[in-house]
Amino acid sequence: MKKTPVAATALALTLLATACGGSGGSDGETTLRFAIWGSEERYEVVQAAVQAFMDDNPGIQVETTIAEYDPYWQRMNTEMAGGNAPDVFLMSDRHLREYTGRNVVMDLAPHVGEGVRTDDIIPQVMGLGTDGDHLWGLPMSQITITMPYNPGLWEEAGAEAPELGWTWDDYLEAAQLVSEHTDEEVYGASDFGGIESWFKVYLSQKGKSLYTEDGELGYTADDVVEWWEMATEFREAGATTPGEITNDRTAGSPMFQRHSASEFTPDSTFGPDHGEQFDGDFALAPLPQADSLGLYAEPAMLISASARTSHEEESLALIDYIVNEPAAAEALGMAFGLPANQTNREHIAAGLEGAWQQVYEYEELVGPELKEGPPAPPQGASTLFDLFTTYYEDVMFDRADPEEQARAFYAEAEQVVADNQD
């Protein structure tokens, strides 16, 4: 599995300084720029993996930068437009089509088997980066959606523990019991209606999807009406957080702020000590389901390279190392979810503990029922993601009728899709 460092071959090349990405230094070293988004904790584990790469490739230096999600994309837009993009960067599903459409992302397909390896990567997570004969990035991990909850509080309230196959009606009943037990000091659940990612799972449970293969909307206005009317039923029953709590993210999600006893989240969002924030009263459960579980196995993000980098070989080497080398997997742990590389997944399993061990066990539980992740959404997907939340805010604060608001959202969503296909 160990791959020969690129230093011996790469450093034999004459590397020239360039305005694009990193530089070739006068001392014979190459410097790559690697951009990521996320928390300081994520930066630390990524930097540990990068350090392992530099130790194995002493002629390559990597400058890693980190930003929060929105500033990250603002900066990427500026640097891409200016021709000074990082050599290697993280890529989200909702931005992929936009950037590949601008021809600024390197196609990795011609380098498979030489610059990058894909033979040991779980096939279910390859779909996002694959577009016909193109490969726009390697998957950083495998994630799915989970429901963290407080099992002790649920038991005190008389709510049944969630398990595979439980339904949305079961969730409503359990969440109501928790809210009533605490006199609504802690709600049974965080309001889920305004997050497109959870709607995506609901659609999947009903055999639908956010987008068709040709980039059209994969659902109808009636589907949005159904989703927002269900969320309203939960909220009006006191089962989920009211608007003022749901909308207050100054100190984290409602569950983080101890205002709710359950919510939905990608299982890549946990650190190993996550359970300590809830005094150990913390467990992971599958989402309630409609016709099926509906969960996808998909990467949290891709790791991609600039099409304009002057350090193609070194950039490919960094991408390959982060995804496929055991040393990188040890450093990253479960910070991005399960390793996409099967051998690395097995390699780190024995050393997991705390919430990361819980995530691993959760993925083992739902794994047989996970669907292959969908392809990248069309251009405009990031706009629709934000619009979904914006339109729901008026529903959440009871300023708009769920059906009228859902149909207004859908009409604008259709227009956004059409505008991006012109």
JOSUL-V816316 format. One record per pair of residues at least 4 apart in sequence whose ideal C-beta (glycine too) atoms are under 8 Angstrom apart, sorted by the first residue. I is the first residue (numbers start at 0). GAP is how many residues later the second one is. D is the distance in whole Angstrom. If there is no record, write none. Layout:
# JOSUL-V816316
I:GAP:D  I:GAP:D
This chain:
# JOSUL-V816316
0:119:8  0:323:8  0:324:8  0:325:7  0:342:6  1:323:8  2:114:8  2:317:7  2:318:7  2:321:7  2:322:7  3:4:7  4:51:5  4:52:5  4:312:8  5:4:4  5:51:6  5:54:7  5:307:6  5:308:6  5:311:4  6:4:5  6:50:5  6:51:6  6:52:4  6:53:7  7:4:7  8:4:8  8:304:7  9:5:8  9:20:7  9:47:8  9:49:6  9:50:7  9:303:5  9:304:5  9:307:7  10:4:8  10:17:6  10:18:8  10:19:7  10:48:4  12:300:8  13:10:8  14:9:3  14:10:8  14:13:8  14:15:5  14:295:8  14:296:7  15:8:5  15:294:7  16:6:5  16:7:6  16:8:8  17:5:6  17:6:7  17:292:4  18:64:7  18:65:6  19:63:6  19:64:6  19:65:7  19:286:7  19:288:5  19:289:6  19:290:6  20:11:7  20:12:5  20:63:7  20:64:6  20:65:6  20:66:4  20:285:6  20:287:7  20:288:5  20:289:7  20:290:7  20:294:8  21:8:7  21:9:4  21:10:4  21:11:5  21:39:8  21:41:7  21:65:5  21:287:8  21:288:8  21:289:6  22:7:8  22:8:5  23:5:8  23:6:5  23:7:8  23:286:7  23:287:7  24:4:5  24:5:7  24:6:6  24:36:8  27:31:7  28:30:6  28:31:7  28:32:6  29:29:6  29:30:5  29:31:7  29:281:6  29:284:5  30:29:8  30:30:5  30:31:7  30:32:6  31:28:6  31:29:7  31:30:5  31:31:7  31:55:4  31:56:6  31:279:6  31:282:6  31:283:6  31:286:6  32:29:8  32:30:5  32:32:7  32:53:4  32:54:5  32:55:7  33:16:7  33:28:5  33:29:7  33:30:5  33:31:7  33:52:6  33:53:7  33:54:5  33:55:7  33:284:7  34:29:8  34:30:5  34:31:8  34:32:8  34:37:7  34:40:8  34:41:7  34:51:4  34:53:8  34:54:4  34:55:7  35:6:7  35:7:7  35:10:6  35:28:7  35:29:7  35:30:5  35:36:8  35:53:7  35:54:5  36:29:7  36:30:6  36:31:7  36:32:5  36:35:4  36:36:8  36:53:6  37:4:3  37:5:7  37:28:6  37:30:8  37:31:8  38:4:7  39:4:7  39:26:8  40:4:7  40:230:6  40:294:7  41:4:6  41:24:7  41:293:6  41:294:8  42:4:6  42:21:7  42:23:4  43:4:7  44:4:7  44:286:6  44:287:5  44:288:6  44:290:5  45:4:6  45:18:6  45:20:8  45:285:8  45:286:7  45:289:8  46:4:6  46:17:6  47:4:7  47:283:4  47:284:8  48:4:7  48:272:8  48:273:6  48:278:7  48:279:4  48:282:4  48:283:5  49:4:6  49:12:5  49:14:5  49:268:8  49:272:8  50:4:6  50:280:8  51:4:7  51:269:8  51:273:7  51:275:4  51:276:6  51:279:6  52:4:6  52:7:7  52:9:7  52:264:8  52:265:6  52:268:5  52:269:7  52:272:8  52:275:7  53:4:7  53:6:6  53:7:6  53:8:6  55:265:7  55:269:8  55:271:7  56:257:8  56:260:7  56:264:8  59:254:5  59:257:7  59:258:8  61:256:6  64:21:7  66:4:4  66:5:4  66:8:6  67:4:7  68:4:7  69:4:6  70:4:6  71:4:6  72:4:6  72:19:8  72:22:6  72:309:8  73:4:7  74:4:6  75:4:6  75:9:7  75:13:7  75:19:8  75:23:8  76:4:6  77:4:6  78:5:5  78:6:5  78:7:7  79:5:5  79:19:7  79:22:7  79:24:5  82:225:6  84:4:7  84:19:6  84:221:4  84:223:7  84:224:8  85:220:7  86:218:6  86:219:6  86:222:4  86:224:6  86:227:8  86:228:5  86:231:8  87:215:7  87:216:7  87:217:5  87:218:8  87:221:8  87:227:5  87:230:5  87:231:6  88:214:8  88:215:6  88:216:8  88:217:7  89:50:7  89:211:5  89:212:7  89:213:6  89:214:8  90:4:6  90:5:6  90:8:7  90:14:7  90:45:7  90:46:5  90:210:6  90:211:4  90:212:7  90:213:4  91:4:7  91:209:6  91:210:8  91:290:8  92:35:6  92:205:8  92:208:8  92:283:5  92:284:6  92:288:7  93:283:6  93:287:4  93:288:4  93:291:6  94:4:6  94:287:6  95:4:6  95:9:8  95:32:7  95:33:8  95:40:6  95:41:8  95:206:7  95:280:4  96:4:6  96:279:6  96:280:7  96:281:6  96:282:5  96:284:7  97:4:7  97:281:5  97:284:7  98:5:5  98:6:5  99:4:8  99:5:5  99:31:7  99:34:7  99:36:6  100:278:6  102:204:6  103:202:7  103:203:5  103:204:7  104:31:5  104:32:7  104:199:5  104:200:7  104:201:7  104:202:6  105:198:7  105:199:4  105:200:6  105:201:5  105:203:7  105:206:7  105:209:7  106:27:5  106:28:6  106:29:7  106:200:8  107:4:7  107:7:7  107:8:6  107:21:8  107:27:4  107:28:7  107:29:7  107:30:7  107:196:8  107:197:7  107:208:7  107:211:7  108:24:6  108:25:6  108:26:4  110:4:3  110:5:5  110:205:5  111:4:6  111:5:8  111:6:5  111:23:7  112:4:7  112:5:8  112:6:8  114:197:8  114:198:7  114:201:3  114:202:7  114:205:7  115:22:6  115:200:6  115:203:6  115:204:4  115:207:8  115:208:8  116:4:8  116:203:6  116:207:5  117:8:7  117:17:8  117:20:7  119:204:7  119:221:5  119:222:5  119:223:5  120:4:7  120:5:6  120:17:7  120:18:7  120:202:7  120:203:8  120:219:5  120:220:6  120:221:7  121:4:8  121:17:8  121:20:6  121:175:7  121:218:6  121:219:8  121:220:6  121:223:8  122:249:8  123:18:7  123:173:4  123:174:8  123:246:7  123:248:5  123:249:6  124:14:4  124:16:8  124:17:5  124:172:6  124:173:6  124:174:5  124:215:5  124:248:6  125:4:6  125:13:7  126:171:8  126:245:6  126:246:5  126:247:7  126:248:5  127:11:7  127:170:6  127:171:6  127:174:6  127:245:6  127:246:8  127:247:7  127:248:6  128:6:6  128:7:5  128:8:4  128:9:7  128:10:6  128:170:8  128:173:5  128:175:8  128:247:8  129:4:7  129:5:6  129:6:8  129:245:7  130:4:8  130:5:6  130:244:7  130:245:7  135:166:7  135:168:6  135:240:8  136:165:3  136:166:6  136:167:4  136:168:8  136:182:8  137:164:6  137:165:6  137:181:6  137:182:8  137:185:5  137:202:7  138:160:3  138:163:6  138:184:7  138:201:4  139:159:6  139:160:6  139:161:5  139:162:7  139:163:5  139:182:7  139:183:7  139:196:5  139:197:8  139:200:7  140:127:6  140:158:6  140:159:5  140:160:8  140:195:4  140:196:4  140:197:6  140:198:6  140:199:5  141:155:5  141:156:7  141:157:6  141:195:6  141:196:4  141:197:8  141:198:6  141:221:7  142:123:5  142:124:6  142:125:4  142:154:8  142:155:7  142:156:7  142:157:5  142:193:8  142:194:4  142:195:7  143:122:7  143:123:6  143:151:5  143:152:6  143:153:6  143:154:7  143:219:7  143:222:6  143:226:6  144:52:7  144:53:7  144:56:6  144:119:6  144:120:7  144:121:6  144:122:7  144:142:6  144:150:6  144:151:8  145:118:7  145:119:7  145:120:8  145:121:4  145:138:5  145:139:7  145:140:7  145:141:7  145:213:7  145:216:6  146:15:7  146:115:6  146:116:7  146:117:6  146:118:8  146:137:7  146:138:5  146:139:7  146:140:6  146:141:8  147:107:7  147:114:7  147:115:7  147:117:6  147:122:8  147:134:6  147:135:7  147:136:6  147:137:8  148:5:6  148:13:7  148:112:6  148:113:4  148:133:8  148:134:6  148:135:8  148:136:6  149:4:6  149:111:5  149:112:7  149:128:6  149:131:5  149:132:7  149:133:8  150:4:6  150:10:6  150:130:6  150:131:8  150:132:5  151:4:6  151:129:4  152:4:6  152:25:6  152:28:8  152:29:8  152:33:7  152:108:5  152:128:7  153:5:4  153:6:8  153:7:7  153:20:7  153:23:8  153:24:6  153:107:7  153:108:8  154:4:7  154:6:7  155:25:6  156:17:8  156:20:4  156:21:4  156:23:7  156:24:4  156:25:8  156:31:8  157:19:5  157:23:7  158:14:7  158:15:4  158:16:8  158:18:4  158:19:6  158:29:7  159:6:8  159:10:7  159:14:6  160:124:7  161:4:5  161:8:7  161:9:7  161:12:7  161:123:4  161:124:7  161:126:7  162:122:7  162:123:7  163:122:5  163:129:7  163:201:7  163:202:7  163:205:8  164:124:7  165:4:4  165:5:7  165:120:8  165:122:5  165:123:7  166:4:7  166:121:5  166:122:6  166:123:7  167:4:7  167:62:7  167:120:5  167:121:8  167:122:7  168:4:7  169:4:6  169:118:6  170:4:6  170:18:7  170:63:8  170:68:8  170:117:4  171:4:6  171:61:7  171:62:6  171:65:7  171:67:6  172:4:7  173:4:7  173:14:6  174:4:6  174:12:7  174:13:3  174:14:4  174:59:7  174:64:4  174:65:7  174:86:8  174:87:7  175:4:6  175:12:6  175:61:6  175:62:6  175:63:5  176:4:6  176:11:7  177:4:7  177:8:7  177:9:7  177:10:4  177:11:8  177:83:5  177:84:8  178:5:5  178:7:7  178:8:5  178:9:5  178:59:5  178:60:6  179:4:8  179:58:7  181:4:4  181:5:8  183:54:6  185:72:6  185:73:7  185:74:6  185:75:5  186:51:7  186:52:7  186:53:6  186:54:5  186:58:7  186:67:7  186:72:6  186:73:5  186:74:7  187:51:5  187:52:7  187:72:7  187:73:6  187:74:7  188:45:7  188:50:6  188:51:5  188:52:7  188:71:6  188:72:7  188:73:5  188:74:6  189:50:6  189:51:5  189:56:6  189:63:6  189:64:4  189:65:6  189:69:8  189:70:4  189:72:7  189:73:4  189:74:8  190:40:6  190:43:7  190:44:6  190:49:4  190:50:5  190:51:8  190:52:8  190:55:4  190:63:8  190:205:6  191:6:5  191:39:6  191:42:8  191:48:7  191:71:7  191:72:6  192:34:7  192:35:5  192:37:8  192:38:3  192:39:7  192:41:8  192:42:8  192:199:5  192:202:7  192:203:7  193:37:8  193:52:8  193:194:7  193:195:5  193:198:3  193:199:7  193:201:8  193:202:6  194:4:7  194:69:7  194:193:8  194:194:7  195:4:6  195:14:7  195:188:7  195:189:5  195:192:4  195:193:7  196:4:7  196:67:8  196:69:8  197:4:7  197:66:5  197:89:8  198:4:6  198:11:8  198:25:8  198:28:5  198:189:7  199:4:7  199:9:7  199:10:5  200:4:6  200:63:8  200:86:6  200:93:5  200:94:6  200:95:8  201:4:7  201:25:6  201:88:7  201:92:7  202:5:4  202:6:6  202:7:6  202:15:7  202:16:5  202:20:6  202:91:8  203:4:7  203:5:6  203:88:8  203:90:4  203:91:7  203:92:7  203:167:7  204:84:5  204:85:4  204:86:6  204:87:5  204:88:7  204:89:3  205:17:8  205:84:6  205:85:6  205:88:8  206:84:7  206:85:8  207:10:5  207:11:5  207:15:7  208:9:4  208:10:7  208:165:6  209:7:7  209:8:6  209:9:7  209:164:7  209:167:6  209:171:8  210:4:6  210:5:7  210:6:7  210:7:5  210:163:7  210:166:5  210:167:6  210:170:7  211:4:5  211:5:7  211:6:5  212:162:7  214:162:8  214:163:4  214:202:7  214:206:7  215:201:6  216:193:8  216:196:6  216:197:7  216:200:6  218:4:4  218:5:7  219:4:8  219:190:8  220:4:6  220:185:6  220:186:5  220:189:4  220:190:8  221:4:6  222:4:6  223:4:6  223:182:4  223:183:8  223:185:6  223:186:6  224:4:6  224:177:7  224:178:5  224:181:4  224:182:7  225:4:6  226:4:7  226:179:8  227:4:6  227:164:7  227:167:5  227:174:4  227:175:8  227:177:7  227:178:5  228:4:6  228:173:5  228:174:7  229:4:7  230:4:6  230:9:7  230:161:8  230:164:7  230:171:8  231:4:6  231:163:6  231:170:5  232:4:6  233:5:5  233:6:4  234:4:7  234:5:5  234:6:8  234:7:7  234:161:7  239:6:8  239:20:7  240:4:4  240:5:5  240:13:5  240:18:6  240:19:5  241:4:7  242:4:6  242:150:7  242:153:4  242:154:4  242:155:7  243:4:7  243:153:8  244:9:5  244:12:8  244:14:5  244:15:8  245:8:6  245:150:6  246:146:7  246:149:7  246:150:8  247:6:8  247:9:7  248:4:7  250:5:7  250:6:5  251:4:3  251:5:6  252:4:7  252:10:6  252:12:8  253:5:4  253:6:4  253:9:7  254:4:7  254:5:5  254:6:7  254:7:7  254:8:5  255:21:7  261:23:8  263:23:6  264:4:5  265:34:7  265:71:7  266:17:7  266:70:6  266:92:5  266:95:6  266:96:7  267:32:5  267:66:7  267:67:7  267:68:5  267:69:4  267:91:8  269:4:4  269:64:7  269:85:4  269:86:7  269:88:8  269:89:6  270:64:8  270:83:8  270:84:6  270:85:8  271:61:7  271:62:8  271:80:8  271:81:6  271:82:4  271:83:6  271:84:5  272:4:8  272:81:6  272:82:7  273:8:7  273:80:7  273:81:4  274:5:6  274:7:4  274:79:6  274:80:5  274:83:7  275:4:7  275:78:8  276:5:8  277:4:4  281:73:7  281:76:8  282:75:7  283:74:5  283:75:7  283:77:8  283:78:4  284:77:8  285:7:6  285:9:7  285:76:8  285:79:7  285:80:5  286:6:7  286:7:8  286:8:7  288:4:5  288:5:6  289:4:7  291:77:8  292:73:7  292:76:5  292:77:8  293:77:7  294:71:6  294:74:7  294:75:5  294:76:7  295:74:6  295:75:5  295:76:7  295:77:5  295:78:7  296:70:8  296:73:4  296:74:7  296:75:7  296:76:6  297:75:3  297:76:7  298:38:8  298:41:6  298:74:7  299:36:5  299:37:5  300:35:7  302:16:5  302:19:6  302:20:7  303:15:8  304:4:6  304:7:7  304:10:4  304:11:7  304:14:6  305:9:7  308:6:5  310:4:5  311:4:6  312:4:6  313:4:7  314:4:7  315:4:6  316:4:6  317:4:6  318:4:7  319:4:5  319:5:8  320:4:5  320:7:6  321:6:5  321:10:8  322:5:7  322:17:6  322:18:6  323:4:8  323:17:5  323:20:7  324:4:7  324:19:8  325:4:6  325:17:7  325:18:6  325:21:5  326:4:7  327:4:6  327:16:8  328:4:8  328:10:5  328:12:7  328:15:4  328:16:8  328:18:6  328:19:5  329:17:7  329:18:6  329:21:8  331:4:6  331:7:7  332:15:6  332:19:7  332:23:6  333:4:7  333:14:8  333:18:7  333:22:4  333:25:6  333:26:7  336:22:8  337:7:6  337:21:8  337:22:7  337:25:6  338:5:4  338:6:5  338:8:8  338:9:7  339:4:8  340:4:7  341:4:7  342:4:6  343:4:6  344:4:7  347:4:7  348:11:6  351:4:5  351:5:4  351:8:5  352:4:5  353:4:7  354:4:6  355:4:7  356:4:6  357:4:6  358:4:6  359:4:7  360:4:6  361:4:6  362:4:6  365:4:6  376:4:4  377:39:7  377:42:6  377:43:7  378:41:4  379:4:6  379:36:5  379:37:6  379:39:7  379:40:4  380:4:6  381:4:7  382:4:6  382:33:5  383:4:6  383:29:5  383:32:6  383:33:8  384:4:7  385:4:6  386:4:6  386:22:6  386:25:6  386:26:7  386:29:7  387:4:6  387:21:7  388:4:7  390:4:7  390:14:6  390:15:8  390:17:7  390:18:4  390:21:8  391:4:6  391:13:7  391:17:8  392:4:6  393:5:4  393:6:4  393:11:6  394:4:8  394:5:5  394:6:8  394:7:5  394:10:5  399:4:6  399:5:4  400:4:6  401:4:6  402:4:6  403:4:6  404:4:6  405:4:6  406:4:6  407:4:7  408:4:6  409:4:6  410:4:7  411:4:6  412:4:7  413:4:6  414:4:6  415:4:6  416:4:7  417:4:7
